[in-house]
Amino acid sequence: MDKIVRYGLIAFVIFFVVSFPASAASIIERAIDGLESVGNSLSDFVTDAVL
């Protein structure tokens, strides 16, 4: 059952990327922007905590 769900999810992601490449790129871009924001906030916190 676990393998079926995993392969189904992979198939869905491939289908989504092929069918809607602009939307898929937008989702990835937002995720990367979110990670960048978290990194910047963490960096500011560490900088302020040390000084």
Backbone atoms as SQL, in Angstrom:
CREATE TABLE atoms (id INTEGER PRIMARY KEY, chain TEXT, resi INTEGER, resn TEXT, atom TEXT, x REAL, y REAL, z REAL);
INSERT INTO atoms VALUES
  (1, 'A', 1, 'MET', 'N', 0.817, -1.193, 0.000),
  (2, 'A', 1, 'MET', 'CA', 0.000, 0.000, 0.000),
  (3, 'A', 1, 'MET', 'C', 0.864, 1.262, 0.000),
  (4, 'A', 2, 'ASP', 'N', 1.933, 1.229, 0.780),
  (5, 'A', 2, 'ASP', 'CA', 2.815, 2.390, 0.857),
  (6, 'A', 2, 'ASP', 'C', 3.472, 2.670, -0.492),
  (7, 'A', 3, 'LYS', 'N', 3.870, 1.625, -1.196),
  (8, 'A', 3, 'LYS', 'CA', 4.497, 1.811, -2.512),
  (9, 'A', 3, 'LYS', 'C', 3.504, 2.376, -3.514),
  (10, 'A', 4, 'ILE', 'N', 2.251, 1.956, -3.432),
  (11, 'A', 4, 'ILE', 'CA', 1.229, 2.442, -4.357),
  (12, 'A', 4, 'ILE', 'C', 1.023, 3.939, -4.168),
  (13, 'A', 5, 'VAL', 'N', 0.953, 4.371, -2.919),
  (14, 'A', 5, 'VAL', 'CA', 0.779, 5.797, -2.638),
  (15, 'A', 5, 'VAL', 'C', 1.991, 6.580, -3.111),
  (16, 'A', 6, 'ARG', 'N', 3.175, 6.065, -2.864),
  (17, 'A', 6, 'ARG', 'CA', 4.403, 6.748, -3.274),
  (18, 'A', 6, 'ARG', 'C', 4.462, 6.888, -4.796),
  (19, 'A', 7, 'TYR', 'N', 4.191, 5.806, -5.522),
  (20, 'A', 7, 'TYR', 'CA', 4.233, 5.875, -6.982),
  (21, 'A', 7, 'TYR', 'C', 3.116, 6.755, -7.537),
  (22, 'A', 8, 'GLY', 'N', 1.965, 6.734, -6.882),
  (23, 'A', 8, 'GLY', 'CA', 0.874, 7.606, -7.299),
  (24, 'A', 8, 'GLY', 'C', 1.233, 9.069, -7.128),
  (25, 'A', 9, 'LEU', 'N', 1.884, 9.388, -6.024),
  (26, 'A', 9, 'LEU', 'CA', 2.311, 10.764, -5.777),
  (27, 'A', 9, 'LEU', 'C', 3.362, 11.200, -6.795),
  (28, 'A', 10, 'ILE', 'N', 4.308, 10.331, -7.081),
  (29, 'A', 10, 'ILE', 'CA', 5.333, 10.647, -8.084),
  (30, 'A', 10, 'ILE', 'C', 4.694, 10.856, -9.452),
  (31, 'A', 11, 'ALA', 'N', 3.745, 10.000, -9.808),
  (32, 'A', 11, 'ALA', 'CA', 3.053, 10.139, -11.093),
  (33, 'A', 11, 'ALA', 'C', 2.278, 11.448, -11.153),
  (34, 'A', 12, 'PHE', 'N', 1.634, 11.819, -10.047),
  (35, 'A', 12, 'PHE', 'CA', 0.894, 13.076, -10.016),
  (36, 'A', 12, 'PHE', 'C', 1.829, 14.268, -10.189),
  (37, 'A', 13, 'VAL', 'N', 2.981, 14.254, -9.522),
  (38, 'A', 13, 'VAL', 'CA', 3.932, 15.360, -9.635),
  (39, 'A', 13, 'VAL', 'C', 4.430, 15.475, -11.077),
  (40, 'A', 14, 'ILE', 'N', 4.760, 14.349, -11.688),
  (41, 'A', 14, 'ILE', 'CA', 5.219, 14.375, -13.087),
  (42, 'A', 14, 'ILE', 'C', 4.115, 14.903, -13.993),
  (43, 'A', 15, 'PHE', 'N', 2.884, 14.443, -13.788),
  (44, 'A', 15, 'PHE', 'CA', 1.753, 14.916, -14.584),
  (45, 'A', 15, 'PHE', 'C', 1.560, 16.422, -14.409),
  (46, 'A', 16, 'PHE', 'N', 1.650, 16.899, -13.170),
  (47, 'A', 16, 'PHE', 'CA', 1.458, 18.323, -12.890),
  (48, 'A', 16, 'PHE', 'C', 2.538, 19.164, -13.557),
  (49, 'A', 17, 'VAL', 'N', 3.780, 18.727, -13.463),
  (50, 'A', 17, 'VAL', 'CA', 4.897, 19.476, -14.065),
  (51, 'A', 17, 'VAL', 'C', 4.770, 19.517, -15.581),
  (52, 'A', 18, 'VAL', 'N', 4.364, 18.414, -16.184),
  (53, 'A', 18, 'VAL', 'CA', 4.236, 18.364, -17.644),
  (54, 'A', 18, 'VAL', 'C', 3.020, 19.158, -18.109),
  (55, 'A', 19, 'SER', 'N', 1.927, 19.071, -17.365),
  (56, 'A', 19, 'SER', 'CA', 0.692, 19.742, -17.780),
  (57, 'A', 19, 'SER', 'C', 0.688, 21.236, -17.484),
  (58, 'A', 20, 'PHE', 'N', 1.267, 21.624, -16.361),
  (59, 'A', 20, 'PHE', 'CA', 1.240, 23.023, -15.932),
  (60, 'A', 20, 'PHE', 'C', 2.635, 23.479, -15.509),
  (61, 'A', 21, 'PRO', 'N', 3.550, 23.631, -16.458),
  (62, 'A', 21, 'PRO', 'CA', 4.929, 23.967, -16.077),
  (63, 'A', 21, 'PRO', 'C', 5.056, 25.339, -15.414),
  (64, 'A', 22, 'ALA', 'N', 4.262, 26.317, -15.833),
  (65, 'A', 22, 'ALA', 'CA', 4.357, 27.648, -15.231),
  (66, 'A', 22, 'ALA', 'C', 3.906, 27.616, -13.770),
  (67, 'A', 23, 'SER', 'N', 2.836, 26.905, -13.492),
  (68, 'A', 23, 'SER', 'CA', 2.354, 26.786, -12.119),
  (69, 'A', 23, 'SER', 'C', 3.356, 26.021, -11.259),
  (70, 'A', 24, 'ALA', 'N', 3.922, 24.970, -11.808),
  (71, 'A', 24, 'ALA', 'CA', 4.907, 24.184, -11.062),
  (72, 'A', 24, 'ALA', 'C', 6.139, 25.039, -10.746),
  (73, 'A', 25, 'ALA', 'N', 6.581, 25.828, -11.702),
  (74, 'A', 25, 'ALA', 'CA', 7.728, 26.703, -11.472),
  (75, 'A', 25, 'ALA', 'C', 7.404, 27.756, -10.427),
  (76, 'A', 26, 'SER', 'N', 6.188, 28.270, -10.458),
  (77, 'A', 26, 'SER', 'CA', 5.768, 29.267, -9.471),
  (78, 'A', 26, 'SER', 'C', 5.758, 28.680, -8.062),
  (79, 'A', 27, 'ILE', 'N', 5.290, 27.459, -7.921),
  (80, 'A', 27, 'ILE', 'CA', 5.268, 26.801, -6.612),
  (81, 'A', 27, 'ILE', 'C', 6.687, 26.610, -6.088),
  (82, 'A', 28, 'ILE', 'N', 7.582, 26.166, -6.958),
  (83, 'A', 28, 'ILE', 'CA', 8.975, 25.972, -6.547),
  (84, 'A', 28, 'ILE', 'C', 9.612, 27.306, -6.184),
  (85, 'A', 29, 'GLU', 'N', 9.331, 28.340, -6.960),
  (86, 'A', 29, 'GLU', 'CA', 9.896, 29.661, -6.678),
  (87, 'A', 29, 'GLU', 'C', 9.412, 30.185, -5.324),
  (88, 'A', 30, 'ARG', 'N', 8.125, 30.004, -5.025),
  (89, 'A', 30, 'ARG', 'CA', 7.603, 30.450, -3.724),
  (90, 'A', 30, 'ARG', 'C', 8.223, 29.663, -2.585),
  (91, 'A', 31, 'ALA', 'N', 8.441, 28.366, -2.793),
  (92, 'A', 31, 'ALA', 'CA', 9.069, 27.544, -1.749),
  (93, 'A', 31, 'ALA', 'C', 10.502, 28.009, -1.489),
  (94, 'A', 32, 'ILE', 'N', 11.237, 28.299, -2.548),
  (95, 'A', 32, 'ILE', 'CA', 12.622, 28.767, -2.395),
  (96, 'A', 32, 'ILE', 'C', 12.638, 30.141, -1.730),
  (97, 'A', 33, 'ASP', 'N', 11.704, 31.013, -2.108),
  (98, 'A', 33, 'ASP', 'CA', 11.624, 32.332, -1.462),
  (99, 'A', 33, 'ASP', 'C', 11.318, 32.184, 0.024),
  (100, 'A', 34, 'GLY', 'N', 10.461, 31.242, 0.372),
  (101, 'A', 34, 'GLY', 'CA', 10.150, 30.996, 1.776),
  (102, 'A', 34, 'GLY', 'C', 11.358, 30.502, 2.545),
  (103, 'A', 35, 'LEU', 'N', 12.110, 29.596, 1.947),
  (104, 'A', 35, 'LEU', 'CA', 13.330, 29.100, 2.596),
  (105, 'A', 35, 'LEU', 'C', 14.354, 30.225, 2.753),
  (106, 'A', 36, 'GLU', 'N', 14.438, 31.100, 1.749),
  (107, 'A', 36, 'GLU', 'CA', 15.351, 32.239, 1.837),
  (108, 'A', 36, 'GLU', 'C', 14.944, 33.159, 2.987),
  (109, 'A', 37, 'SER', 'N', 13.662, 33.390, 3.129),
  (110, 'A', 37, 'SER', 'CA', 13.161, 34.233, 4.213),
  (111, 'A', 37, 'SER', 'C', 13.472, 33.625, 5.577),
  (112, 'A', 38, 'VAL', 'N', 13.277, 32.321, 5.693),
  (113, 'A', 38, 'VAL', 'CA', 13.592, 31.636, 6.953),
  (114, 'A', 38, 'VAL', 'C', 15.087, 31.747, 7.246),
  (115, 'A', 39, 'GLY', 'N', 15.908, 31.555, 6.243),
  (116, 'A', 39, 'GLY', 'CA', 17.359, 31.660, 6.426),
  (117, 'A', 39, 'GLY', 'C', 17.784, 33.049, 6.846),
  (118, 'A', 40, 'ASN', 'N', 17.204, 34.062, 6.207),
  (119, 'A', 40, 'ASN', 'CA', 17.539, 35.442, 6.576),
  (120, 'A', 40, 'ASN', 'C', 17.099, 35.758, 7.998),
  (121, 'A', 41, 'SER', 'N', 15.916, 35.298, 8.371),
  (122, 'A', 41, 'SER', 'CA', 15.428, 35.540, 9.735),
  (123, 'A', 41, 'SER', 'C', 16.294, 34.834, 10.763),
  (124, 'A', 42, 'LEU', 'N', 16.683, 33.613, 10.470),
  (125, 'A', 42, 'LEU', 'CA', 17.546, 32.862, 11.380),
  (126, 'A', 42, 'LEU', 'C', 18.912, 33.535, 11.494),
  (127, 'A', 43, 'SER', 'N', 19.427, 34.023, 10.386),
  (128, 'A', 43, 'SER', 'CA', 20.704, 34.724, 10.402),
  (129, 'A', 43, 'SER', 'C', 20.613, 35.995, 11.239),
  (130, 'A', 44, 'ASP', 'N', 19.525, 36.750, 11.071),
  (131, 'A', 44, 'ASP', 'CA', 19.351, 37.961, 11.878),
  (132, 'A', 44, 'ASP', 'C', 19.248, 37.624, 13.365),
  (133, 'A', 45, 'PHE', 'N', 18.527, 36.552, 13.686),
  (134, 'A', 45, 'PHE', 'CA', 18.382, 36.145, 15.084),
  (135, 'A', 45, 'PHE', 'C', 19.743, 35.786, 15.697),
  (136, 'A', 46, 'VAL', 'N', 20.517, 34.987, 14.981),
  (137, 'A', 46, 'VAL', 'CA', 21.815, 34.571, 15.501),
  (138, 'A', 46, 'VAL', 'C', 22.745, 35.784, 15.643),
  (139, 'A', 47, 'THR', 'N', 22.727, 36.673, 14.675),
  (140, 'A', 47, 'THR', 'CA', 23.545, 37.868, 14.734),
  (141, 'A', 47, 'THR', 'C', 23.172, 38.732, 15.942),
  (142, 'A', 48, 'ASP', 'N', 21.871, 38.930, 16.158),
  (143, 'A', 48, 'ASP', 'CA', 21.426, 39.741, 17.280),
  (144, 'A', 48, 'ASP', 'C', 21.691, 39.060, 18.616),
  (145, 'A', 49, 'ALA', 'N', 21.620, 37.729, 18.657),
  (146, 'A', 49, 'ALA', 'CA', 21.844, 37.002, 19.899),
  (147, 'A', 49, 'ALA', 'C', 23.316, 37.039, 20.300),
  (148, 'A', 50, 'VAL', 'N', 24.217, 37.050, 19.330),
  (149, 'A', 50, 'VAL', 'CA', 25.643, 37.041, 19.625),
  (150, 'A', 50, 'VAL', 'C', 26.122, 38.421, 20.020),
  (151, 'A', 51, 'LEU', 'N', 25.590, 39.431, 19.365),
  (152, 'A', 51, 'LEU', 'CA', 26.057, 40.810, 19.649),
  (153, 'A', 51, 'LEU', 'C', 25.317, 41.444, 20.759);
